[in-house]
Amino acid sequence: MLSEDEKQELRSLSRSSSVREEFRQLRMASRLGPEGPVNVDNLLSFLNTMARLSTVKAIPKTFFPYTIVRI
């Protein structure tokens, strides 16, 4: 059962055009797989959308500076 505050939050989110657009993009991406090369702009848009919708905090990654790199 949802509290009144949760219901109100869901109602306000449902009125948001940006949230509707993000869910539309997610629906389209789940139905249609990439048939050709992936557009970088669409990929970044999808990843940003997923990051905003995710409730899990990102794990900070440590940077290891390499002083000697041999190829």
N, C-alpha and C positions, 0 to 999 in steps of 0.2 A: 504494500500500500504506500502510495506517495503522500508526503506531507503537502500542505497547501503551498509552502515556499517552493518545494520541488516542482509542483504543478505550474506555479507561476513562472518559474525559470524556464521550464520546457515551452510554455506558451510564448514567452518573449523570444526564445531561440527560434521557434517556428516562424516568427514574423520577420526574422533577419534574412535579408536577401543574400548576404554573403554566405551564411551557413547553408541556405538552400542550394546555392551554386556549388559549394564544396561537396555536399552530398550527391548532387547531380553528377559531378565529375567522378566521384567514387563509384556510383552506380554504373556509369558508362565504362569506366576502366575495368570493372569486374565482369561486365558482359562481353566487351570487345577486347580481345587480346591484341597486342601489336602485331600487325601483319607485315610490317616493313620496318624500316629504321625508326628508332624512337626519337622523337623531337625532344631536345634537351630542355626547352622551356616547359613543355608539358610534364616532363619527368620531375623537374624542380617544383612545379606547381603541385603535383601529386604528393611529393615528399613533404612539402611545407604543410599541406592540408593534413596529412597523416600525423605530423608532429604536433599540430595544434589540437587535433582530436584525441591524441594519446594522453592517458592519465598517468602513465609511468614516467618517472623522472629519468632523464638521460644520465647514464653513468659517465662521469668525467674521465677522459682518457689522458694519460700522461704523455708528454712529448719527449721522445728520446732523441737528443741531438746526436747525429752521426758526424764524427770528425773525419773519418776515413771511409770513403765509399769506393769500392772497386767493382768495375763492371767487366 
